[in-house]
Amino acid sequence: MYIKLVFPKMKRRPMDTDLKIRMSPPLGLYTIVNMFQDKHKVTVENENIEDINYDDKPDLVGISVTVDVYPRAKEIARQFREKGIKVVAGGIHVTTAYHTIPDNVFDSLCIGSAEGTWPDIISDMENNTLKPLYRCQNKIEGDKIASPAYDAISHSEKYLFCNIIHTSRGCPFKCDFCYNSSPDRTYSVRPVDDVINEIKAAHSKHIMIIDDNFLVSPARMRDFLKAIKPLHLKWHCAISINITDHPELLDEMRESGCKSLFIGFESISPSSINSVHKVQNHTTAYDDAVKMIHDRGMMINASFVFGLDSDTPETFKLTLNWIVKNKIETVTSHILTPYPGTKLYERMDAERRITSRDLSLYNTAHVVFQPKGMTPEQLYNGYLWIYDNIYSFKNIIRRIPKSRDQIIPYLVFNLFYRKFGRFSDKICKLLSYNKLAKLMLKVSDF
């Protein structure tokens, strides 16, 4: 059987370049490749880096759907289905909001993990009995999670990083605005040995761990950190701010080669944090937490969400001042977005506050609801304003890290990725994205 897996083209946010959409390959699709490549022909086409080929004749097309690419996914499905080709849609939007998808858009919907659905999909395709819906009935335990087929990644030169690793799936927390608040999103932790084998398969000393939340339990983290320490890696991860409740783990992370942490601060306002039940965040401890991380030589990529119910136009200036005062190295900002299927969406829908149903706008760069503390225009303009000011020359200088070891990697990100991202993107198109990323890692030694 010939199976074609498709990742639809994303729309860039105002501050992004192709560096953002070429950050890494769609590992979820390459997980499916690994599951079936021994018995079937399985290919991946990522529309962010190449055109979709509608002229070949796959037996089955699988489309990975995030909320903002759903309109594009419908069009891709239509073109294949007009040729008589069956189309299965899965991914985070389908898992979270399958009940919102009309019956005539795709031939079948895949809800939940590929490991618990795709074997049945393939079996039924072979027997010509494809069902309209497949749902992972049981939680997929960590030792059953399949690794991506790293050796099958095509066009690796067109991605900044292919050395991407998951040590778990999902998140133990259920913040209202997050996909993880959906009941069909489960949390599983992978065995340490499986992760180590995957790291070795990535063939790189620089590793990006992109779990929703790397902090699982102190005991499990110690086992993992002990296992990777002999590998002499330089690694980065996403983690919740409560890691600072465990200073001994921070020490072990540093000693094992951790260089930076992506942390969802979301807001510096206690009432805003409480409004979305982000129970692991305590804003009064933010300053001390940042100092603990910086004292150990690790950089911070801080994520903020604007438009929470307690936010006002003053929130943007207060947040900028806090970022500069604490010398936060990099910042990712978002407009609050009520993803269908989340608790936030249900609440805003009940309150009649959702102002747009155009899902292509649901990429955290548009205002699709009525804020409580400001107008939609104030929210959107404040979102653009804080990006412009964080990455102004003045504030880049003011945020320079105290540690000499961090200055070069800090400037590489702030200048080459953000301030002059369009220029860097042009260089990547000449040299290749992967080569420039490797060069920047080598130059910054980070």
C-alpha positions as CSV (number, residue, x, y, z in Angstrom):
1,M,0.0,0.0,0.0
2,Y,1.2,3.5,-0.7
3,I,0.4,5.9,2.2
4,K,1.0,9.7,1.7
5,L,1.2,11.8,4.9
6,V,0.6,15.6,4.5
7,F,1.4,18.5,6.7
8,P,-0.6,21.6,5.5
9,K,1.0,25.0,5.0
10,M,0.8,27.3,8.1
11,K,0.3,31.0,7.9
12,R,3.1,33.1,9.4
13,R,2.5,35.5,12.2
14,P,3.4,39.2,11.7
15,M,6.8,38.9,13.4
16,D,7.8,35.5,11.9
17,T,9.7,34.5,8.9
18,D,10.2,31.1,7.2
19,L,12.7,30.4,10.0
20,K,9.7,29.7,12.2
21,I,7.8,27.3,10.0
22,R,11.0,25.5,9.1
23,M,12.1,25.0,12.7
24,S,11.7,21.2,12.6
25,P,10.1,18.4,10.7
26,P,6.6,17.1,11.6
27,L,7.7,14.3,13.9
28,G,4.1,13.1,14.5
29,L,3.9,12.1,10.8
30,Y,7.4,10.5,10.9
31,T,6.2,8.4,13.8
32,I,3.6,6.9,11.5
33,V,6.3,6.4,8.9
34,N,8.3,4.3,11.4
35,M,5.2,2.2,12.3
36,F,4.6,1.1,8.7
37,Q,7.6,1.6,6.5
38,D,8.7,-2.0,6.7
39,K,5.5,-3.2,5.1
40,H,4.3,-0.2,3.1
41,K,5.5,2.7,1.1
42,V,5.1,5.8,3.3
43,T,6.0,9.3,2.4
44,V,5.7,12.7,4.0
45,E,5.0,16.0,2.2
46,N,5.3,19.1,4.3
47,E,3.7,21.9,2.4
48,N,5.7,24.5,4.3
49,I,8.8,23.3,2.4
50,E,7.5,21.8,-0.8
51,D,4.4,21.7,-3.0
52,I,2.0,18.8,-2.6
53,N,2.0,16.3,-5.4
54,Y,-1.5,15.6,-6.5
55,D,-0.5,13.7,-9.6
56,D,0.7,10.5,-8.0
57,K,-1.7,7.8,-6.8
58,P,-1.5,6.9,-3.1
59,D,-3.9,4.4,-1.7
60,L,-4.4,6.5,1.4
61,V,-3.7,10.1,2.4
62,G,-3.3,11.1,6.0
63,I,-3.4,14.8,7.0
64,S,-2.1,16.2,10.2
65,V,-4.4,19.1,11.3
66,T,-3.7,21.9,13.7
67,V,-6.6,24.4,14.2
68,D,-5.2,27.2,12.0
69,V,-4.5,24.8,9.0
70,Y,-7.9,23.2,9.2
71,P,-9.3,25.3,6.3
72,R,-6.3,24.4,4.2
73,A,-6.6,20.7,5.2
74,K,-10.2,20.7,3.9
75,E,-9.0,21.9,0.5
76,I,-6.2,19.3,0.3
77,A,-8.6,16.6,1.3
78,R,-11.1,17.8,-1.4
79,Q,-8.5,17.5,-4.2
80,F,-7.5,14.0,-3.2
81,R,-11.0,12.8,-2.6
82,E,-12.1,14.0,-6.1
83,K,-9.6,11.5,-7.5
84,G,-11.2,8.7,-5.5
85,I,-8.4,8.6,-2.8
86,K,-9.3,8.0,0.8
87,V,-8.3,10.7,3.2
88,V,-7.8,10.3,7.0
89,A,-7.4,13.4,9.2
90,G,-5.7,13.4,12.6
91,G,-3.6,15.6,14.7
92,I,-4.2,17.9,17.7
93,H,-7.2,19.7,16.3
94,V,-9.0,16.6,15.3
95,T,-8.3,14.9,18.6
96,T,-9.5,18.0,20.5
97,A,-12.5,19.1,18.4
98,Y,-13.5,16.2,16.2
99,H,-17.2,16.9,17.1
100,T,-17.0,20.2,15.2
101,I,-15.9,18.6,11.9
102,P,-18.7,17.8,9.4
103,D,-19.0,14.2,8.1
104,N,-18.3,15.1,4.5
105,V,-14.9,16.8,4.9
106,F,-12.7,13.7,5.3
107,D,-13.3,10.0,4.8
108,S,-12.2,9.2,8.4
109,L,-11.1,10.9,11.6
110,C,-8.3,9.7,13.8
111,I,-8.7,10.7,17.5
112,G,-5.8,10.3,19.8
113,S,-2.4,8.6,19.5
114,A,-1.3,7.0,16.2
115,E,-0.2,3.9,18.0
116,G,-3.8,3.3,19.2
117,T,-5.5,4.1,15.9
118,W,-3.4,3.7,12.8
119,P,-2.9,-0.1,12.9
120,D,-6.7,-0.4,12.7
121,I,-6.8,2.2,9.9
122,I,-4.3,0.3,7.8
123,S,-6.0,-3.1,8.5
124,D,-9.4,-1.8,7.5
125,M,-8.0,-0.1,4.4
126,E,-6.5,-3.4,3.3
127,N,-9.9,-5.0,3.8
128,N,-11.8,-2.1,2.2
129,T,-13.7,-1.5,5.4
130,L,-12.5,2.0,6.4
131,K,-14.6,3.4,9.2
132,P,-15.6,7.1,9.6
133,L,-13.9,7.4,13.0
134,Y,-11.1,5.8,14.9
135,R,-10.5,6.6,18.5
136,C,-7.7,5.5,20.8
137,Q,-9.6,3.6,23.4
138,N,-6.9,3.3,26.0
139,K,-4.0,5.5,27.2
140,I,-0.8,4.6,25.3
141,E,1.8,3.9,27.9
142,G,5.2,5.3,27.5
143,D,6.9,2.0,26.5
144,K,4.4,1.7,23.6
145,I,5.2,5.1,22.1
146,A,6.8,4.8,18.7
147,S,9.9,6.8,17.8
148,P,9.9,9.0,14.7
149,A,11.7,7.6,11.6
150,Y,14.7,10.0,11.8
151,D,16.4,8.2,8.9
152,A,13.4,8.9,6.7
153,I,13.3,12.6,7.1
154,S,13.3,14.1,3.6
155,H,14.7,17.6,2.8
156,S,16.5,17.7,6.2
157,E,18.5,20.7,4.8
158,K,15.3,22.7,4.7
159,Y,14.8,22.5,8.5
160,L,16.7,24.4,11.1
161,F,16.8,21.4,13.5
162,C,16.2,17.7,13.1
163,N,17.6,16.8,16.5
164,I,14.2,17.0,18.2
165,I,13.3,14.6,21.0
166,H,10.1,13.8,23.0
167,T,10.6,12.2,26.4
168,S,6.8,12.3,27.1
169,R,3.5,13.1,25.5
170,G,1.0,15.5,26.9
171,C,1.2,17.4,30.2
172,P,0.0,16.6,33.7
173,F,-1.5,20.1,34.0
174,K,-4.9,21.1,32.5
175,C,-4.7,24.9,31.9
176,D,-8.0,26.1,30.4
177,F,-6.5,27.7,27.3
178,C,-4.3,24.7,26.4
179,Y,-5.2,21.7,24.2
180,N,-4.3,19.5,27.2
181,S,-7.5,20.6,28.9
182,S,-9.3,18.3,26.4
183,P,-10.3,14.8,27.9
184,D,-8.9,13.1,24.8
185,R,-5.4,14.4,25.5
186,T,-3.5,11.9,27.8
187,Y,-0.1,12.1,29.5
188,S,2.5,9.4,29.1
189,V,6.2,9.2,30.1
190,R,8.6,7.2,28.0
191,P,11.2,4.8,29.4
192,V,14.6,6.5,29.8
193,D,16.3,3.8,27.7
194,D,14.0,4.4,24.8
195,V,14.7,8.1,24.9
196,I,18.5,7.5,25.1
197,N,18.3,5.3,22.0
198,E,16.3,8.1,20.2
199,I,18.9,10.7,21.2
200,K,21.7,8.5,19.7
201,A,19.6,8.1,16.5
202,A,19.5,11.8,16.1
203,H,23.3,11.9,15.6
204,S,23.8,15.2,17.3
205,K,25.4,16.6,20.5
206,H,22.8,19.4,20.5
207,I,19.3,18.2,21.5
208,M,16.0,20.0,21.6
209,I,13.6,18.3,24.0
210,I,10.1,19.5,23.1
211,D,7.9,17.8,25.6
212,D,4.9,20.0,26.6
213,N,6.4,19.8,30.1
214,F,9.8,18.1,30.8
215,L,9.1,18.1,34.5
216,V,7.5,14.8,35.4
217,S,8.7,13.7,38.8
218,P,12.0,14.4,40.6
219,A,12.9,10.7,40.6
220,R,12.3,10.2,36.9
221,M,14.2,13.3,36.1
222,R,17.2,12.2,38.1
223,D,17.3,8.9,36.2
224,F,17.1,10.7,32.9
225,L,19.8,13.3,33.8
226,K,22.1,10.5,35.1
227,A,21.7,8.6,31.8
228,I,22.4,11.6,29.5
229,K,25.3,13.0,31.5
230,P,27.9,10.6,30.0
231,L,26.7,11.7,26.5
232,H,28.1,15.2,26.9
233,L,25.1,16.9,25.3
234,K,24.1,20.5,25.0
235,W,20.4,20.4,25.4
236,H,17.3,22.6,25.7
237,C,13.8,21.8,27.0
238,A,10.3,23.2,27.7
239,I,9.5,23.0,31.4
240,S,7.1,24.5,33.9
241,I,8.2,27.2,36.3
242,N,7.8,24.9,39.3
243,I,11.1,23.3,38.4
244,T,12.6,25.9,40.7
245,D,10.9,24.1,43.6
246,H,13.7,21.6,43.1
247,P,17.0,23.4,43.1
248,E,19.0,20.2,43.2
249,L,17.4,19.2,39.9
250,L,18.4,22.5,38.4
251,D,22.0,21.7,39.5
252,E,21.8,18.3,37.8
253,M,20.3,19.8,34.7
254,R,23.1,22.2,34.4
255,E,25.7,19.5,35.0
256,S,24.2,17.3,32.3
257,G,24.5,20.1,29.7
258,C,21.1,22.0,29.9
259,K,21.6,25.4,28.3
260,S,18.1,26.9,28.1
261,L,14.5,26.5,29.3
262,F,11.3,27.4,27.6
263,I,8.9,28.4,30.3
264,G,5.2,29.4,30.1
265,F,5.0,32.3,32.5
266,E,1.9,33.4,30.6
267,S,1.3,36.5,32.8
268,I,2.8,38.5,35.6
269,S,-0.7,39.1,37.0
270,P,-1.9,36.7,39.7
271,S,-5.6,37.2,38.8
272,S,-4.9,36.5,35.1
273,I,-3.0,33.3,36.0
274,N,-5.9,32.2,38.3
275,S,-8.5,32.9,35.6
276,V,-7.1,30.0,33.4
277,H,-6.3,27.6,36.3
278,K,-2.5,27.5,35.7
279,V,-2.0,26.2,39.2
280,Q,1.7,25.5,38.9
281,N,2.5,29.3,38.4
282,H,3.0,31.6,41.4
283,T,3.7,35.1,40.1
284,T,5.1,36.3,43.4
285,A,7.9,33.8,43.0
286,Y,8.8,34.7,39.4
287,D,11.8,37.0,40.2
288,D,13.4,34.5,42.5
289,A,12.8,31.6,40.0
290,V,14.4,33.6,37.2
291,K,17.4,34.3,39.4
292,M,17.8,30.6,40.3
293,I,17.9,29.6,36.7
294,H,20.2,32.4,35.6
295,D,22.6,31.7,38.5
296,R,23.1,28.3,37.0
297,G,24.0,29.6,33.6
298,M,20.8,28.7,31.8
299,M,18.9,31.0,29.5
300,I,15.2,31.5,29.5
301,N,12.7,31.6,26.6
302,A,9.6,33.1,28.3
303,S,6.2,32.6,26.9
304,F,3.4,35.1,27.6
305,V,-0.3,35.2,26.7
306,F,-2.1,38.5,26.4
307,G,-5.8,39.0,26.5
308,L,-6.5,37.1,29.7
309,D,-9.6,38.4,31.6
310,S,-7.6,40.6,34.0
311,D,-5.4,42.1,31.4
312,T,-5.7,45.8,30.5
313,P,-3.8,48.1,28.1
314,E,-1.3,48.7,31.0
315,T,-0.4,45.0,31.0
316,F,1.9,45.3,28.0
317,K,4.1,48.0,29.6
318,L,4.2,46.2,32.9
319,T,5.2,43.0,31.2
320,L,7.9,44.6,29.2
321,N,9.4,46.3,32.3
322,W,9.5,42.9,34.1
323,I,11.1,41.2,31.1
324,V,13.8,43.9,30.9
325,K,14.4,44.1,34.6
326,N,14.9,40.3,34.8
327,K,17.0,40.2,31.7
328,I,14.8,37.5,30.1
329,E,16.9,36.4,27.1
330,T,14.1,35.5,24.6
331,V,10.4,36.0,24.6
332,T,7.5,34.3,22.7
333,S,4.2,36.2,22.9
334,H,0.7,35.1,22.0
335,I,-2.8,36.5,21.8
336,L,-5.1,34.4,23.9
337,T,-6.9,32.0,21.5
338,P,-9.9,29.8,22.5
339,Y,-9.1,26.6,20.6
340,P,-12.2,24.6,19.9
341,G,-12.5,21.7,22.4
342,T,-10.7,23.4,25.2
343,K,-12.3,24.6,28.5
344,L,-11.5,28.2,27.4
345,Y,-13.5,27.8,24.2
346,E,-16.5,26.3,26.0
347,R,-16.5,29.2,28.5
348,M,-16.2,31.9,25.9
349,D,-18.7,30.3,23.6
350,A,-21.2,30.2,26.5
351,E,-20.5,33.8,27.2
352,R,-21.0,34.7,23.5
353,R,-17.6,36.3,23.4
354,I,-16.2,34.5,20.3
355,T,-16.2,37.0,17.4
356,S,-14.7,34.9,14.6
357,R,-15.2,31.3,13.6
358,D,-12.5,31.6,10.8
359,L,-10.1,28.9,12.1
360,S,-7.3,30.1,9.9
361,L,-7.1,33.1,12.3
362,Y,-6.6,30.8,15.3
363,N,-2.8,31.0,15.4
364,T,-2.3,33.2,18.5
365,A,-1.7,36.3,16.2
366,H,-5.3,37.4,15.8
367,V,-8.1,38.5,18.2
368,V,-11.0,36.2,17.7
369,F,-12.9,37.0,20.9
370,Q,-14.1,40.0,22.9
371,P,-11.5,40.8,25.7
372,K,-12.8,41.9,29.0
373,G,-10.2,44.6,30.0
374,M,-9.5,46.2,26.6
375,T,-10.8,46.5,23.1
376,P,-9.8,44.0,20.4
377,E,-7.8,46.7,18.7
378,Q,-5.9,47.5,21.9
379,L,-5.1,43.8,22.4
380,Y,-3.8,43.4,18.8
381,N,-1.8,46.6,18.8
382,G,-0.3,45.8,22.3
383,Y,0.8,42.4,21.0
384,L,2.7,44.0,18.1
385,W,4.0,46.7,20.4
386,I,5.6,44.4,22.9
387,Y,7.4,42.4,20.2
388,D,8.7,45.6,18.7
389,N,10.0,46.8,22.0
390,I,11.4,43.6,23.4
391,Y,13.6,43.3,20.3
392,S,14.5,47.0,19.9
393,F,18.2,47.7,20.0
394,K,17.8,49.5,23.3
395,N,16.1,46.6,25.0
396,I,18.4,44.0,23.4
397,I,21.3,45.9,25.0
398,R,19.5,46.2,28.4
399,R,18.7,42.5,28.5
400,I,22.3,41.3,27.7
401,P,23.0,38.4,30.1
402,K,25.5,38.9,33.0
403,S,27.2,35.6,32.1
404,R,29.8,36.0,29.4
405,D,29.1,32.4,28.2
406,Q,25.6,33.5,27.3
407,I,26.3,36.7,25.4
408,I,27.0,35.2,22.0
409,P,24.1,32.8,21.9
410,Y,21.9,35.6,23.2
411,L,22.9,37.9,20.4
412,V,22.6,35.1,17.8
413,F,18.9,34.6,18.7
414,N,18.0,38.2,19.3
415,L,19.7,39.6,16.2
416,F,19.8,36.8,13.6
417,Y,16.5,35.1,14.5
418,R,14.4,38.1,15.6
419,K,15.8,41.5,14.7
420,F,17.2,40.5,11.3
421,G,15.2,37.4,10.7
422,R,14.3,38.2,7.1
423,F,18.0,38.6,6.2
424,S,18.8,35.3,8.0
425,D,16.0,33.6,6.1
426,K,17.5,34.7,2.8
427,I,20.9,33.4,3.9
428,C,19.3,30.1,4.8
429,K,17.7,29.8,1.3
430,L,21.2,30.1,-0.1
431,L,23.1,27.9,2.3
432,S,20.4,25.6,3.7
433,Y,18.5,26.1,7.0
434,N,20.2,23.2,8.7
435,K,23.7,24.3,7.8
436,L,23.1,27.8,9.1
437,A,21.6,26.4,12.3
438,K,24.7,24.2,12.8
439,L,27.0,27.1,12.1
440,M,25.2,29.3,14.7
441,L,25.3,26.5,17.3
442,K,29.0,26.1,16.7
443,V,29.7,29.9,16.8
444,S,27.7,30.3,20.0
445,D,28.9,27.0,21.6
446,F,25.5,26.7,23.1
